[in-house]
Amino acid sequence: MNRRLFTLICSSLYCSTCINAQVSSTKDSVDRILRRIHLPTFPQNSVSVTKFGAKGDSVSDSKPAFEKAIAQCKKLGGGTVVVPKGIYTLNGPLHLTSNLRLLPVVLSSWEGTMLYNYSPMIYAYKAENIAIVGEGTIDGEASGTWATWKDKENVDQELSRDMNHKSVPIKDRVFGKGHYLRPHLIQFIECKNILIESVQIEDSPFWCVHLLKCQSATLRGLKYKAFNKNNDGIDPEYSSDILIENIDFDNGDDNVAIKAGRDNEGWANEATPSQNIVIRNCRFKGLHGVVIGSEMSAGVKNVYVEDCEASGYLKRGIYLKSNPDRGGYIRNIHVNNVKLGEVEDCFFITSFYHNEGEGHATEIRDVFISNVTCTKARESGIVIQGFPQKKVVGIHLRNLTIHEAKKPMTLTDAEEIEFSDVVIGERATAPSSVR
């Protein structure tokens, strides 16, 4: 058999009324999430950074002026800090907090482990009603600086994980000077009512936008040009009620990577899973489109991906990944109306990410994939990999077309898998007659 022409067409016994009810229920769930998301509100006060000496000449250090403008805005009771057209150089980070004093290191998180590290370029801790809006560019200028640390980070990476596993107090997990964990570009921790809109994000040291333990956030109209290693576009972690829409991704790693802590620390935070996340009307380009994991030990649930398409290269379209170190769960994931071009793998669920770990298998269940098309999967069309002792359960594939795939489908340790109008390869027609 020519595997490239492998065809699978399955018709479900579920009635159309049941499917329509599922669609209606999904829409109601999304609507409830959107009603809980609130845009930030601000007083009418307006403070320009140029009033305090900022020069958009690409040379002068405008950081002191930005800090003075933020402090003045705070003194007025809040408002808008205006950045006029120009190229502003900031020799250091900006903290959108009540305390504007610069610290050598700040409370952060690195690949699912809480610690103290170099400050992100833009950072906020326990803030409400914060926004970054406009038509400008946030450029981390990391390709010739921070990005060179990638090859030096392994020792600190393993140290951070060891601290996680041994439950070392967070106050004693101090990195910064003498260490090589790259900081994020934008990181908000325990913040609420967030808006990031219309800016372009470039050249990040590490993850581009990290929402850690945040609630009620809207990210829309963003554009990415971030090609360093680990340049994830948006990473919600332990966060809820998040809207990600109308974004043009073009970054060197996952476009959206939903996370919820790693290993021991993640299990201790099981009361704050990542949940109620809507991703819609986005253009994917980069390593992977939408990813859940691998740091997801506190659990991820209620994720809705709608009306998105690939606008360029992707390695994988939809990717759910965990391993036996993680535990936790991934459940109630909905993907509808997504168009993919040529990818390595179209739809991939694995419990064996990096083939490492033991003793903490992840529960993966109730995933709904509908109205998805893929031009070509150079490797696998559909992969679902569970464990014998903890199978992947309840995967629903409806109206899914993959025009070409080297390896059409692999299902291992999976049960309650529903196929309805699934075609991989050329669609079969009427059987030929007997000659």
N, C-alpha and C positions, 0 to 999 in steps of 0.2 A: 504493500500500500504506500502511495506517496503521501507522507505525513503532512506535507504542506497543503494537501487537498483534503485532509481529514475533515469530515463534516459531522456535527452533532446537532440534531434538532430535537428538542424535547418539548412536549406540550403538557402543561400542568393540568391536574384534575380540579384545581381550585376554580370556583365559579367567578365570573366577572364581577359580581356584586361584592365578593370578598376582597378582590384586588382594589376595586373602587373605594371600599371602606378603608383599606390600608393607605391609599393615596390621601384620602380626606383626613385620616388620623395624623399622617406625617405633616400635612399642611397646618393642622391645628397646633401640633407640637412646635413647629417653627414659629408660628405666630405668637405663641405664648412666650417663647424665648425672646423674640424681638420686642415684645411689650415690656420686658424686664430690663432691656438695655436703654440707658439714658445718656444722652449727649451731655457733655459738661456745660454748665452755665457760668457766666462771668459778669461782674459789674462792668459798667461802661467805661471805666478808666482805661487810658491808653498811654503807654510809655515807649518812646523810641530809643533804641540802643545808640543811635547817633547823637542823641542829646548828651550822652555820657562819654562821648569820644570815640565810639566805634567807627572804624574806617573800612569800607568794603573795597579795599585796594588789593586784596589777596596777600598782602605783606605784613601790615601792622597787626600786632597781637590785640584782638578785640575782646579777649576774655574778661579783663577787668571791667570794661564797659558793659558787657552783658550781665555780669554779676551785679553791678550797680543798678542797672535797669530792673532786674528781677527783684532786688531788695526794695527799690522804690515802689514797684508794683505791689509788693507785699505790704508795704507801709500804708498804701492807699486802700488796703482791704481787698486787693485782687484786681484782675483786669487782664489786659492784653499787652504783651511785650512785642512791639513792632520791629521787624527786621527789614529795612528798605532794601531795594535791589542792590546787589553787589556781591563780592566774594570775600567772606569774612574768615580770617584765620583765628582759631582759638587754640592757644597753647595750654591745653588742659581741658578737663571735663566741665560740664554744667550740671548742677544738681537742682532739680525742681522740687525742693523741700523747704520746710520752714527754717532749717538750719543750713545756711549757705557756706559755712566754714568748710574748706577743703580738707579731706582726710587722705592719708597715704593709701589706705585701703578702705573699702566699704563692704557692708553686708551684701553678698551676692550668692550666686549658685553656679556651679560648673558641672555640666553633664549630669544633672540630677542630684548633686550633693551641695548642701549649704556650706558656705565658707566666706572668709574675707579675702578679697582680691582687688586688683587695680580697678578703679572706677571706670564704668562705661563712659562714653563720650557724653551721652545724655542719660541722666539717672534720676529716679524719683522713688522715695520710700514713704509709705503710708500717706500718700497725697490723694486728694479728691479734686474732681473738676480740673483736669489738666489736658492740654491739647497742643499738638504740633500741626499747624496747618499752613498752607501756602503753596506757591509754585516753585519753591527753591529746591536745592540739593543738600542733603546731609552726606558728606564725604568723609569717611574714616581715614583716608590716606594710609591704609595699612599695608598695601602690597609690598612696599620697600622697608617696612618697619616691623609692626606686630606679626605680620604673616611669616616672617623669618623664624619666629619662635616655634612654629609647628614641629620642627624636627627636634626641639629641645624639651618638649612638654611631657614626655612619657613618664619620667620619674615623678613629677608632681601629679600627673593624672592618676598614677597608681597610689600615690600617697593619699590623695583625696578620697579614693575609693576605700582604702584601708581604714581611714578615719570614719567613713560612713559605716562600714561593717562592724567596727569596734565601738560605735556610738560615742566617739570623742566629742566632748562639748563643743558647740559651734564657736564659742568665744576663743577656743584654742586652735581652731583651724585657720591659721593666719598665713596667707601666701603673700603676694606683692613682691617687694624687693628681694632679689635673689632667687625668685621662682619664675616659671615660664608659662603660666596659664593665661592665655590671651583673654582680654576683657570683651564684653559685648559692645555693640555700637549704641543701642538704645535698650535700657532695662528699667522696667517699672516693677516695684515690689510692694505688695499689699496696697495697691491703689484702686481707685473706684471712679467710674464715670470718666473714661479716657476717650479721646479722639485723636487719631493720627490720620491726616487727610492730604492727598494731592502732592506730597513731596516725593522727590526722587532719592533713593538710598543707594549709596555706592561704597565699595571698597572697605567693607567692615573687617575688623580684626578677627571676629569670631561670629557667633550668631548675630543677625542684624537687629531684630526686634524680639525681645524676650519679655513676656508678661508672666510674672511669677506671683501666684496667690492674688490675682487681680479679679475684679468683678466689674461687669458692665463696661465693655470696651468696643469701640467701633474703629475699624481700620479700613479705609476705602480710598480708591483713586490713586494708590501708590504705584510707583515704578521702580524697578530694581535694575542695577548694574553692579553686581557684587559677586566676584568670581574667585575669591580666595577660598582655601579649604575651610570647611565647616561654616560657610556663609549661608546657613539656613535663612529663609526669608522671615517667617513669623513662627515663634515658638510659644504657644500658650502652655503654661505648666501650673498645675494646681489651680487653674483658673476657670471661671464660669461666666456664662452669658456674654459670649464674644461674637461679634459680627465681622466677617472678613469678606469684603465685596469689591468687585470692579478693580482688580489689581492686575498689573502686568508684571509677572515675575520673570526674572532673568538672572539667576543666581547659581553659585557653584555647588549648592547642596540642595536639601529638601526645600520645596517652596513653602509648604505649611507642614510643620512637624508638631503634633500634639503630644505633650509629655505630662508625666505626673510623678516625678521623683524616681529615685533609684534604690532598689534593694531595701535594706533595713530602714533607712530614713523614709522611703516611700511608704512602707507598711505602717510606720508610726504616724503618717499623715493621711491615713485612709479616709478620714472624715472630710478631706478636701480633694476629691478627685477632679480631674478636668472634665467638664460637662457643659452641655447646652451651648454648642458651638455651631454656627452657621457659616458656611463658605459658599459663596455664590457669585456667578458672573465673573469669574477670574480666568485669566489666560496663563497657563502653566508653561514654564520653560526652565530647564535646569537639570538637576539630578533626578528627583522624584517629585510628582505632583502633590498628592496629599499622603502624609505618613502618620501613623499612630505608633509611638514607641521610638526607640526601644526602652527608654526610661519612662515607665508608666506603672510603677509598682503600687501607687495609690488608686489606680483605676482610671479608665476613660470611658465615658458613656454619653449618649445623646449627641451625636455628631451628624450634621446634615450638609452634604455636598451637592450643590444644585447648579445646573446650567453653566458648566465650565467647559473649557476646551484647551487643548495643547496648541501653543503658538510657535513651538520650536522643539528642540531636542529634549527628550525625557528618557531616562533609563527605565523607570517604572511609573505607571500611572497611579494606581491606588495600592498602598503598601502598608500592611499591618504586621508589625514585627515585634517579637518578644523572644526570650529564652528562659531556661529554667532557673536563672538567678532572680528573675523579676517578680514572679507571683502576680498579684493583682488581677485585673480583668480588662477586657475590651468588649463592650456590649452596646447594642442598639445603635448601629452605624448605618446611615442611609446615604446612598450615592445614586443620584438620578440625573439623567440627561447630561452626560459627559461625553465629549468627543476627543479621542486620542488619535494621533498620527502613527508614525513608526516609533516603536519603543522596544526595549529589550524584553520586558514582561508587562503584560497589561494589568492583571489583577493578581496580587500575591499576598497570601496570608501565611506566616511562618512562625512556629514556636521554637525555631532553631537558629535565631540570629547569631551570627559569629560562632555557632556551635560551641557555646561555652555555658558553664553553670550547671547546677543540679539542685534538686530538692524543692524547687518553687515553681512549678508549672503554672502558666497563666490560663485563666478561663477566657476563651474567645467564643462568643456566641451572638446570635441575632444580628446578622449583617444582611442588609438589603441592597442589592445592586440592580438597577433597572435603567433601561434606555441608554445603554452605553455602546459606543462603536469604537473600533480600533482598526486602523488601516493595516498594520503589520506588527507582529510580535516576533522579533528576531530569535528569541529563545522560547519563552512560555506564554501561552495565552492565559490560562487559569491555573494557579497553584494554591492548594490548601493543605497545610502540613500541621497536624496536631500531634498529641502524645497518646500512646495506648491507654494510659491511666487518666488522661484528661483530653478528650477529643474536642476538636472544633465542632460546635453544634449550631445548627440553625442558620445556614447560609442560603439566601434566596437570590437566585440569578434569573432575571426576567428581561426579555427583549434585549439580549446581549449579542452583538455581532462582532466577531474578530475575523477579518477577511483573510488573513494569512498568519500562520504560526508554525514555527519549527517543531515545538513540542506543544500540542494542542491543550492537553489538560493533565494535571497530576493531582489526585486526591488521596491523601493518606491520613488515617486516624481522624476521619471526619464523618459525621452522621447528621441525619435530617437535612440533607442538601436538596433544595428544590430547584429544578430547571423548568423554565417556561419560555419557549421561543428563543432558544440559544443556538447560534450558528457559529462554528469555527471552521474556516476554510470556505470552499464553494458550497452554496446552498444546494441540497439535493433536490432533484425534480422527480417526476413520476418514474417508477421502475421501468426498465427496458422490457420489451416483450420477449417471449421465448422464441428462439430461432429454430 
